[in-house]
Amino acid sequence: MLAGSLGVEIVGVQTSSISDSTGSRIYYPAPQEARDEAAVSTPIQPGESTVSMSVQVTYIIE
């Protein structure tokens, strides 16, 4: 809509990035015992959670 009002067309995405307030995540392989325990149902607790993220996209226009 904005591109059209400016008389241009978006033809692709040059770059994109996402950032959140938690910083970088590092994933480690879980030991077998943890994977076995994960098969058991996890209870869901009531409540609220706020998540904040930023997305930056650089478009290619013509």
PDB file with one MODEL, atoms N, CA, C and O in Angstrom:
MODEL        1
ATOM      1  N   MET A   1       0.823  -1.177   0.000  1.00  0.00           N
ATOM      2  CA  MET A   1       0.000   0.000   0.000  1.00  0.00           C
ATOM      3  C   MET A   1       0.880   1.259   0.000  1.00  0.00           C
ATOM      4  O   MET A   1       0.674   2.167  -0.805  1.00  0.00           O
ATOM      5  N   LEU A   2       1.864   1.303   0.912  1.00  0.00           N
ATOM      6  CA  LEU A   2       2.764   2.455   0.963  1.00  0.00           C
ATOM      7  C   LEU A   2       3.590   2.546  -0.311  1.00  0.00           C
ATOM      8  O   LEU A   2       3.758   3.632  -0.865  1.00  0.00           O
ATOM      9  N   ALA A   3       4.114   1.401  -0.784  1.00  0.00           N
ATOM     10  CA  ALA A   3       4.924   1.399  -2.008  1.00  0.00           C
ATOM     11  C   ALA A   3       4.105   1.940  -3.174  1.00  0.00           C
ATOM     12  O   ALA A   3       4.601   2.758  -3.949  1.00  0.00           O
ATOM     13  N   GLY A   4       2.866   1.498  -3.307  1.00  0.00           N
ATOM     14  CA  GLY A   4       2.010   1.955  -4.389  1.00  0.00           C
ATOM     15  C   GLY A   4       1.762   3.453  -4.336  1.00  0.00           C
ATOM     16  O   GLY A   4       1.736   4.118  -5.371  1.00  0.00           O
ATOM     17  N   SER A   5       1.579   3.986  -3.133  1.00  0.00           N
ATOM     18  CA  SER A   5       1.340   5.425  -3.001  1.00  0.00           C
ATOM     19  C   SER A   5       2.592   6.231  -3.350  1.00  0.00           C
ATOM     20  O   SER A   5       2.496   7.411  -3.688  1.00  0.00           O
ATOM     21  N   LEU A   6       3.762   5.598  -3.270  1.00  0.00           N
ATOM     22  CA  LEU A   6       5.008   6.276  -3.631  1.00  0.00           C
ATOM     23  C   LEU A   6       5.388   6.042  -5.087  1.00  0.00           C
ATOM     24  O   LEU A   6       6.391   6.572  -5.564  1.00  0.00           O
ATOM     25  N   GLY A   7       4.582   5.243  -5.797  1.00  0.00           N
ATOM     26  CA  GLY A   7       4.850   4.964  -7.200  1.00  0.00           C
ATOM     27  C   GLY A   7       5.971   3.967  -7.428  1.00  0.00           C
ATOM     28  O   GLY A   7       6.601   3.978  -8.486  1.00  0.00           O
ATOM     29  N   VAL A   8       6.234   3.089  -6.437  1.00  0.00           N
ATOM     30  CA  VAL A   8       7.266   2.062  -6.579  1.00  0.00           C
ATOM     31  C   VAL A   8       6.661   0.690  -6.318  1.00  0.00           C
ATOM     32  O   VAL A   8       5.530   0.576  -5.845  1.00  0.00           O
ATOM     33  N   GLU A   9       7.429  -0.352  -6.633  1.00  0.00           N
ATOM     34  CA  GLU A   9       6.969  -1.727  -6.412  1.00  0.00           C
ATOM     35  C   GLU A   9       8.035  -2.469  -5.621  1.00  0.00           C
ATOM     36  O   GLU A   9       9.222  -2.382  -5.934  1.00  0.00           O
ATOM     37  N   ILE A  10       7.614  -3.192  -4.606  1.00  0.00           N
ATOM     38  CA  ILE A  10       8.536  -4.031  -3.838  1.00  0.00           C
ATOM     39  C   ILE A  10       8.756  -5.311  -4.633  1.00  0.00           C
ATOM     40  O   ILE A  10       7.803  -6.024  -4.948  1.00  0.00           O
ATOM     41  N   VAL A  11      10.024  -5.603  -4.960  1.00  0.00           N
ATOM     42  CA  VAL A  11      10.335  -6.776  -5.776  1.00  0.00           C
ATOM     43  C   VAL A  11      11.107  -7.845  -4.994  1.00  0.00           C
ATOM     44  O   VAL A  11      11.393  -8.914  -5.532  1.00  0.00           O
ATOM     45  N   GLY A  12      11.442  -7.569  -3.742  1.00  0.00           N
ATOM     46  CA  GLY A  12      12.160  -8.559  -2.938  1.00  0.00           C
ATOM     47  C   GLY A  12      12.578  -7.991  -1.598  1.00  0.00           C
ATOM     48  O   GLY A  12      12.317  -6.833  -1.270  1.00  0.00           O
ATOM     49  N   VAL A  13      13.244  -8.857  -0.831  1.00  0.00           N
ATOM     50  CA  VAL A  13      13.773  -8.473   0.476  1.00  0.00           C
ATOM     51  C   VAL A  13      15.289  -8.565   0.401  1.00  0.00           C
ATOM     52  O   VAL A  13      15.836  -9.607   0.042  1.00  0.00           O
ATOM     53  N   GLN A  14      15.965  -7.475   0.739  1.00  0.00           N
ATOM     54  CA  GLN A  14      17.430  -7.473   0.728  1.00  0.00           C
ATOM     55  C   GLN A  14      17.974  -8.061   2.019  1.00  0.00           C
ATOM     56  O   GLN A  14      18.832  -8.942   1.977  1.00  0.00           O
ATOM     57  N   THR A  15      17.491  -7.588   3.175  1.00  0.00           N
ATOM     58  CA  THR A  15      17.912  -8.107   4.471  1.00  0.00           C
ATOM     59  C   THR A  15      16.731  -8.098   5.429  1.00  0.00           C
ATOM     60  O   THR A  15      15.762  -7.363   5.243  1.00  0.00           O
ATOM     61  N   SER A  16      16.832  -8.928   6.453  1.00  0.00           N
ATOM     62  CA  SER A  16      15.843  -8.906   7.526  1.00  0.00           C
ATOM     63  C   SER A  16      16.516  -9.371   8.811  1.00  0.00           C
ATOM     64  O   SER A  16      17.444 -10.179   8.785  1.00  0.00           O
ATOM     65  N   SER A  17      16.038  -8.852   9.925  1.00  0.00           N
ATOM     66  CA  SER A  17      16.575  -9.275  11.216  1.00  0.00           C
ATOM     67  C   SER A  17      15.478  -9.170  12.267  1.00  0.00           C
ATOM     68  O   SER A  17      14.561  -8.354  12.163  1.00  0.00           O
ATOM     69  N   ILE A  18      15.598 -10.015  13.277  1.00  0.00           N
ATOM     70  CA  ILE A  18      14.654 -10.031  14.391  1.00  0.00           C
ATOM     71  C   ILE A  18      15.468  -9.929  15.672  1.00  0.00           C
ATOM     72  O   ILE A  18      16.484 -10.608  15.821  1.00  0.00           O
ATOM     73  N   SER A  19      15.032  -9.092  16.587  1.00  0.00           N
ATOM     74  CA  SER A  19      15.684  -9.031  17.889  1.00  0.00           C
ATOM     75  C   SER A  19      14.615  -9.007  18.969  1.00  0.00           C
ATOM     76  O   SER A  19      13.536  -8.439  18.803  1.00  0.00           O
ATOM     77  N   ASP A  20      14.953  -9.643  20.074  1.00  0.00           N
ATOM     78  CA  ASP A  20      14.042  -9.622  21.218  1.00  0.00           C
ATOM     79  C   ASP A  20      14.830  -9.237  22.459  1.00  0.00           C
ATOM     80  O   ASP A  20      16.048  -9.069  22.400  1.00  0.00           O
ATOM     81  N   SER A  21      14.152  -9.100  23.553  1.00  0.00           N
ATOM     82  CA  SER A  21      14.795  -8.610  24.766  1.00  0.00           C
ATOM     83  C   SER A  21      15.566  -9.687  25.518  1.00  0.00           C
ATOM     84  O   SER A  21      16.193  -9.393  26.536  1.00  0.00           O
ATOM     85  N   THR A  22      15.534 -10.926  25.041  1.00  0.00           N
ATOM     86  CA  THR A  22      16.209 -12.011  25.769  1.00  0.00           C
ATOM     87  C   THR A  22      17.649 -12.188  25.339  1.00  0.00           C
ATOM     88  O   THR A  22      18.383 -12.935  25.986  1.00  0.00           O
ATOM     89  N   GLY A  23      18.084 -11.537  24.279  1.00  0.00           N
ATOM     90  CA  GLY A  23      19.453 -11.709  23.812  1.00  0.00           C
ATOM     91  C   GLY A  23      19.602 -12.984  23.002  1.00  0.00           C
ATOM     92  O   GLY A  23      18.613 -13.585  22.584  1.00  0.00           O
ATOM     93  N   SER A  24      20.819 -13.384  22.788  1.00  0.00           N
ATOM     94  CA  SER A  24      21.088 -14.575  21.979  1.00  0.00           C
ATOM     95  C   SER A  24      20.725 -15.841  22.746  1.00  0.00           C
ATOM     96  O   SER A  24      20.827 -15.905  23.971  1.00  0.00           O
ATOM     97  N   ARG A  25      20.308 -16.826  21.998  1.00  0.00           N
ATOM     98  CA  ARG A  25      19.992 -18.123  22.585  1.00  0.00           C
ATOM     99  C   ARG A  25      21.042 -19.134  22.154  1.00  0.00           C
ATOM    100  O   ARG A  25      21.457 -19.174  20.996  1.00  0.00           O
ATOM    101  N   ILE A  26      21.460 -19.944  23.107  1.00  0.00           N
ATOM    102  CA  ILE A  26      22.400 -21.024  22.812  1.00  0.00           C
ATOM    103  C   ILE A  26      21.688 -22.324  23.160  1.00  0.00           C
ATOM    104  O   ILE A  26      21.202 -22.490  24.278  1.00  0.00           O
ATOM    105  N   TYR A  27      21.627 -23.238  22.208  1.00  0.00           N
ATOM    106  CA  TYR A  27      20.957 -24.504  22.417  1.00  0.00           C
ATOM    107  C   TYR A  27      21.995 -25.603  22.596  1.00  0.00           C
ATOM    108  O   TYR A  27      22.950 -25.702  21.826  1.00  0.00           O
ATOM    109  N   TYR A  28      21.797 -26.427  23.619  1.00  0.00           N
ATOM    110  CA  TYR A  28      22.679 -27.556  23.887  1.00  0.00           C
ATOM    111  C   TYR A  28      21.876 -28.836  23.740  1.00  0.00           C
ATOM    112  O   TYR A  28      20.688 -28.854  24.061  1.00  0.00           O
ATOM    113  N   PRO A  29      22.496 -29.908  23.262  1.00  0.00           N
ATOM    114  CA  PRO A  29      21.774 -31.174  23.176  1.00  0.00           C
ATOM    115  C   PRO A  29      21.364 -31.646  24.573  1.00  0.00           C
ATOM    116  O   PRO A  29      22.149 -31.569  25.518  1.00  0.00           O
ATOM    117  N   ALA A  30      20.136 -32.132  24.692  1.00  0.00           N
ATOM    118  CA  ALA A  30      19.640 -32.622  25.981  1.00  0.00           C
ATOM    119  C   ALA A  30      20.074 -34.067  26.186  1.00  0.00           C
ATOM    120  O   ALA A  30      20.077 -34.852  25.238  1.00  0.00           O
ATOM    121  N   PRO A  31      20.444 -34.429  27.429  1.00  0.00           N
ATOM    122  CA  PRO A  31      20.772 -35.835  27.692  1.00  0.00           C
ATOM    123  C   PRO A  31      19.530 -36.706  27.536  1.00  0.00           C
ATOM    124  O   PRO A  31      18.410 -36.200  27.589  1.00  0.00           O
ATOM    125  N   GLN A  32      19.715 -37.986  27.348  1.00  0.00           N
ATOM    126  CA  GLN A  32      18.600 -38.918  27.108  1.00  0.00           C
ATOM    127  C   GLN A  32      17.569 -38.847  28.233  1.00  0.00           C
ATOM    128  O   GLN A  32      16.369 -38.904  27.964  1.00  0.00           O
ATOM    129  N   GLU A  33      18.014 -38.723  29.503  1.00  0.00           N
ATOM    130  CA  GLU A  33      17.053 -38.680  30.619  1.00  0.00           C
ATOM    131  C   GLU A  33      16.105 -37.490  30.470  1.00  0.00           C
ATOM    132  O   GLU A  33      14.909 -37.613  30.734  1.00  0.00           O
ATOM    133  N   ALA A  34      16.626 -36.359  30.056  1.00  0.00           N
ATOM    134  CA  ALA A  34      15.785 -35.173  29.885  1.00  0.00           C
ATOM    135  C   ALA A  34      14.786 -35.370  28.760  1.00  0.00           C
ATOM    136  O   ALA A  34      13.643 -34.925  28.864  1.00  0.00           O
ATOM    137  N   ARG A  35      15.195 -36.023  27.695  1.00  0.00           N
ATOM    138  CA  ARG A  35      14.268 -36.278  26.589  1.00  0.00           C
ATOM    139  C   ARG A  35      13.178 -37.244  27.030  1.00  0.00           C
ATOM    140  O   ARG A  35      12.023 -37.095  26.631  1.00  0.00           O
ATOM    141  N   ASP A  36      13.533 -38.240  27.856  1.00  0.00           N
ATOM    142  CA  ASP A  36      12.528 -39.180  28.359  1.00  0.00           C
ATOM    143  C   ASP A  36      11.526 -38.468  29.260  1.00  0.00           C
ATOM    144  O   ASP A  36      10.325 -38.725  29.177  1.00  0.00           O
ATOM    145  N   GLU A  37      12.015 -37.569  30.124  1.00  0.00           N
ATOM    146  CA  GLU A  37      11.129 -36.824  31.018  1.00  0.00           C
ATOM    147  C   GLU A  37      10.251 -35.854  30.241  1.00  0.00           C
ATOM    148  O   GLU A  37       9.127 -35.577  30.660  1.00  0.00           O
ATOM    149  N   ALA A  38      10.735 -35.334  29.125  1.00  0.00           N
ATOM    150  CA  ALA A  38       9.968 -34.385  28.318  1.00  0.00           C
ATOM    151  C   ALA A  38       8.756 -35.047  27.690  1.00  0.00           C
ATOM    152  O   ALA A  38       7.809 -34.359  27.308  1.00  0.00           O
ATOM    153  N   ALA A  39       8.764 -36.363  27.576  1.00  0.00           N
ATOM    154  CA  ALA A  39       7.634 -37.083  26.995  1.00  0.00           C
ATOM    155  C   ALA A  39       6.421 -37.036  27.922  1.00  0.00           C
ATOM    156  O   ALA A  39       5.298 -37.271  27.476  1.00  0.00           O
ATOM    157  N   VAL A  40       6.629 -36.737  29.203  1.00  0.00           N
ATOM    158  CA  VAL A  40       5.539 -36.617  30.169  1.00  0.00           C
ATOM    159  C   VAL A  40       4.875 -35.256  29.963  1.00  0.00           C
ATOM    160  O   VAL A  40       5.552 -34.262  29.703  1.00  0.00           O
ATOM    161  N   SER A  41       3.557 -35.217  30.080  1.00  0.00           N
ATOM    162  CA  SER A  41       2.804 -33.987  29.869  1.00  0.00           C
ATOM    163  C   SER A  41       3.245 -32.889  30.841  1.00  0.00           C
ATOM    164  O   SER A  41       3.456 -33.148  32.026  1.00  0.00           O
ATOM    165  N   THR A  42       3.380 -31.679  30.334  1.00  0.00           N
ATOM    166  CA  THR A  42       3.749 -30.518  31.149  1.00  0.00           C
ATOM    167  C   THR A  42       2.488 -29.732  31.481  1.00  0.00           C
ATOM    168  O   THR A  42       1.736 -29.370  30.577  1.00  0.00           O
ATOM    169  N   PRO A  43       2.240 -29.461  32.770  1.00  0.00           N
ATOM    170  CA  PRO A  43       1.042 -28.688  33.115  1.00  0.00           C
ATOM    171  C   PRO A  43       1.167 -27.249  32.624  1.00  0.00           C
ATOM    172  O   PRO A  43       2.263 -26.690  32.593  1.00  0.00           O
ATOM    173  N   ILE A  44       0.046 -26.659  32.245  1.00  0.00           N
ATOM    174  CA  ILE A  44       0.002 -25.274  31.786  1.00  0.00           C
ATOM    175  C   ILE A  44      -0.522 -24.421  32.924  1.00  0.00           C
ATOM    176  O   ILE A  44      -1.610 -24.668  33.445  1.00  0.00           O
ATOM    177  N   GLN A  45       0.253 -23.414  33.310  1.00  0.00           N
ATOM    178  CA  GLN A  45      -0.124 -22.537  34.411  1.00  0.00           C
ATOM    179  C   GLN A  45      -0.877 -21.323  33.864  1.00  0.00           C
ATOM    180  O   GLN A  45      -0.476 -20.768  32.841  1.00  0.00           O
ATOM    181  N   PRO A  46      -1.951 -20.903  34.519  1.00  0.00           N
ATOM    182  CA  PRO A  46      -2.675 -19.703  34.080  1.00  0.00           C
ATOM    183  C   PRO A  46      -1.840 -18.456  34.344  1.00  0.00           C
ATOM    184  O   PRO A  46      -0.983 -18.449  35.228  1.00  0.00           O
ATOM    185  N   GLY A  47      -2.089 -17.421  33.586  1.00  0.00           N
ATOM    186  CA  GLY A  47      -1.399 -16.156  33.794  1.00  0.00           C
ATOM    187  C   GLY A  47      -1.138 -15.452  32.484  1.00  0.00           C
ATOM    188  O   GLY A  47      -1.604 -15.885  31.430  1.00  0.00           O
ATOM    189  N   GLU A  48      -0.402 -14.380  32.554  1.00  0.00           N
ATOM    190  CA  GLU A  48      -0.091 -13.585  31.377  1.00  0.00           C
ATOM    191  C   GLU A  48       1.409 -13.487  31.195  1.00  0.00           C
ATOM    192  O   GLU A  48       2.178 -13.595  32.151  1.00  0.00           O
ATOM    193  N   SER A  49       1.806 -13.283  29.963  1.00  0.00           N
ATOM    194  CA  SER A  49       3.205 -13.092  29.630  1.00  0.00           C
ATOM    195  C   SER A  49       3.286 -12.035  28.535  1.00  0.00           C
ATOM    196  O   SER A  49       2.500 -12.064  27.588  1.00  0.00           O
ATOM    197  N   THR A  50       4.213 -11.118  28.655  1.00  0.00           N
ATOM    198  CA  THR A  50       4.404 -10.076  27.656  1.00  0.00           C
ATOM    199  C   THR A  50       5.665 -10.374  26.868  1.00  0.00           C
ATOM    200  O   THR A  50       6.720 -10.633  27.447  1.00  0.00           O
ATOM    201  N   VAL A  51       5.556 -10.338  25.556  1.00  0.00           N
ATOM    202  CA  VAL A  51       6.684 -10.598  24.676  1.00  0.00           C
ATOM    203  C   VAL A  51       6.881  -9.368  23.802  1.00  0.00           C
ATOM    204  O   VAL A  51       5.920  -8.826  23.258  1.00  0.00           O
ATOM    205  N   SER A  52       8.118  -8.932  23.671  1.00  0.00           N
ATOM    206  CA  SER A  52       8.429  -7.774  22.854  1.00  0.00           C
ATOM    207  C   SER A  52       9.516  -8.136  21.853  1.00  0.00           C
ATOM    208  O   SER A  52      10.543  -8.703  22.226  1.00  0.00           O
ATOM    209  N   MET A  53       9.295  -7.812  20.591  1.00  0.00           N
ATOM    210  CA  MET A  53      10.264  -8.101  19.539  1.00  0.00           C
ATOM    211  C   MET A  53      10.323  -6.932  18.571  1.00  0.00           C
ATOM    212  O   MET A  53       9.377  -6.153  18.453  1.00  0.00           O
ATOM    213  N   SER A  54      11.451  -6.824  17.880  1.00  0.00           N
ATOM    214  CA  SER A  54      11.609  -5.832  16.824  1.00  0.00           C
ATOM    215  C   SER A  54      11.993  -6.552  15.546  1.00  0.00           C
ATOM    216  O   SER A  54      12.795  -7.486  15.561  1.00  0.00           O
ATOM    217  N   VAL A  55      11.417  -6.112  14.446  1.00  0.00           N
ATOM    218  CA  VAL A  55      11.718  -6.682  13.131  1.00  0.00           C
ATOM    219  C   VAL A  55      12.173  -5.552  12.229  1.00  0.00           C
ATOM    220  O   VAL A  55      11.515  -4.515  12.142  1.00  0.00           O
ATOM    221  N   GLN A  56      13.295  -5.753  11.560  1.00  0.00           N
ATOM    222  CA  GLN A  56      13.783  -4.760  10.599  1.00  0.00           C
ATOM    223  C   GLN A  56      13.921  -5.446   9.258  1.00  0.00           C
ATOM    224  O   GLN A  56      14.560  -6.491   9.142  1.00  0.00           O
ATOM    225  N   VAL A  57      13.303  -4.835   8.226  1.00  0.00           N
ATOM    226  CA  VAL A  57      13.340  -5.388   6.870  1.00  0.00           C
ATOM    227  C   VAL A  57      13.776  -4.299   5.918  1.00  0.00           C
ATOM    228  O   VAL A  57      13.258  -3.183   5.954  1.00  0.00           O
ATOM    229  N   THR A  58      14.743  -4.630   5.055  1.00  0.00           N
ATOM    230  CA  THR A  58      15.159  -3.726   3.974  1.00  0.00           C
ATOM    231  C   THR A  58      14.666  -4.318   2.668  1.00  0.00           C
ATOM    232  O   THR A  58      15.087  -5.405   2.275  1.00  0.00           O
ATOM    233  N   TYR A  59      13.773  -3.603   1.995  1.00  0.00           N
ATOM    234  CA  TYR A  59      13.153  -4.099   0.774  1.00  0.00           C
ATOM    235  C   TYR A  59      13.914  -3.629  -0.467  1.00  0.00           C
ATOM    236  O   TYR A  59      14.595  -2.604  -0.450  1.00  0.00           O
ATOM    237  N   ILE A  60      13.778  -4.399  -1.532  1.00  0.00           N
ATOM    238  CA  ILE A  60      14.285  -4.001  -2.848  1.00  0.00           C
ATOM    239  C   ILE A  60      13.099  -3.435  -3.605  1.00  0.00           C
ATOM    240  O   ILE A  60      12.080  -4.106  -3.766  1.00  0.00           O
ATOM    241  N   ILE A  61      13.229  -2.204  -4.069  1.00  0.00           N
ATOM    242  CA  ILE A  61      12.123  -1.572  -4.787  1.00  0.00           C
ATOM    243  C   ILE A  61      12.557  -1.165  -6.195  1.00  0.00           C
ATOM    244  O   ILE A  61      13.737  -0.940  -6.462  1.00  0.00           O
ATOM    245  N   GLU A  62      11.597  -1.080  -7.059  1.00  0.00           N
ATOM    246  CA  GLU A  62      11.838  -0.595  -8.434  1.00  0.00           C
ATOM    247  C   GLU A  62      10.865   0.515  -8.737  1.00  0.00           C
ATOM    248  O   GLU A  62      10.885   1.071  -9.835  1.00  0.00           O
TER     249      GLU A  62
ENDMDL
END
